[in-house]
Amino acid sequence: MKKNGVTLPMLIFIAVLCFSVLSFPTTASGNDGGPDAVVGALPELYGQTGGSTFEITANAERGGSVTPSASNGAEGSTVSFTISPYGGYETASIAAITAAGVRLEVGCAEDGSYYFVMPAENVVIDVSFQYLREA
């Protein structure tokens, strides 16, 4: 005879799913509690700033700052940026993402700065930081 009840594994799965939904944030927010530059500003990034230059937006999570060499760049130009972790933090991830969501190749220069080649669309430089790991 077949039982029509909920099994223990099913109850455990539902409990874990509920815990995950409540524990992990489902929206992105920047340092000031506003929308994250990558997620919240994509509609604004599709518009050009005029002429043949495109906007460069820097987004740094808590623990440091990112400073691009310019706020606009022409297609094919090399854009550099510096990353400055605050005391007790180190860089966790670095990404340059186009308005269409394409991740650009980011290089590291000898002076410690980073760079990418500007595409024909707006770009967000997204950097996250983590606490320093003890050796």
ChimeraX attribute file (.defattr): number of C-alpha atoms within 10 A of each C-alpha:
attribute: neighborCount
match mode: 1-to-1
recipient: residues
	/A:1	3
	/A:2	4
	/A:3	6
	/A:4	6
	/A:5	6
	/A:6	8
	/A:7	9
	/A:8	9
	/A:9	9
	/A:10	10
	/A:11	11
	/A:12	11
	/A:13	11
	/A:14	12
	/A:15	11
	/A:16	12
	/A:17	12
	/A:18	11
	/A:19	11
	/A:20	11
	/A:21	10
	/A:22	10
	/A:23	9
	/A:24	8
	/A:25	9
	/A:26	8
	/A:27	9
	/A:28	13
	/A:29	16
	/A:30	16
	/A:31	12
	/A:32	9
	/A:33	8
	/A:34	10
	/A:35	14
	/A:36	19
	/A:37	20
	/A:38	24
	/A:39	13
	/A:40	15
	/A:41	14
	/A:42	18
	/A:43	11
	/A:44	11
	/A:45	22
	/A:46	16
	/A:47	13
	/A:48	15
	/A:49	15
	/A:50	9
	/A:51	7
	/A:52	12
	/A:53	19
	/A:54	23
	/A:55	22
	/A:56	24
	/A:57	22
	/A:58	18
	/A:59	21
	/A:60	22
	/A:61	17
	/A:62	16
	/A:63	20
	/A:64	19
	/A:65	18
	/A:66	20
	/A:67	17
	/A:68	18
	/A:69	14
	/A:70	12
	/A:71	14
	/A:72	20
	/A:73	23
	/A:74	18
	/A:75	15
	/A:76	11
	/A:77	12
	/A:78	13
	/A:79	19
	/A:80	19
	/A:81	17
	/A:82	16
	/A:83	19
	/A:84	16
	/A:85	22
	/A:86	14
	/A:87	10
	/A:88	12
	/A:89	17
	/A:90	18
	/A:91	18
	/A:92	13
	/A:93	10
	/A:94	16
	/A:95	17
	/A:96	24
	/A:97	20
	/A:98	22
	/A:99	20
	/A:100	13
	/A:101	13
	/A:102	10
	/A:103	14
	/A:104	16
	/A:105	11
	/A:106	17
	/A:107	13
	/A:108	13
	/A:109	10
	/A:110	7
	/A:111	7
	/A:112	10
	/A:113	15
	/A:114	17
	/A:115	18
	/A:116	19
	/A:117	18
	/A:118	24
	/A:119	17
	/A:120	17
	/A:121	21
	/A:122	26
	/A:123	30
	/A:124	22
	/A:125	24
	/A:126	19
	/A:127	22
	/A:128	21
	/A:129	21
	/A:130	16
	/A:131	14
	/A:132	13
	/A:133	8
	/A:134	4
	/A:135	3
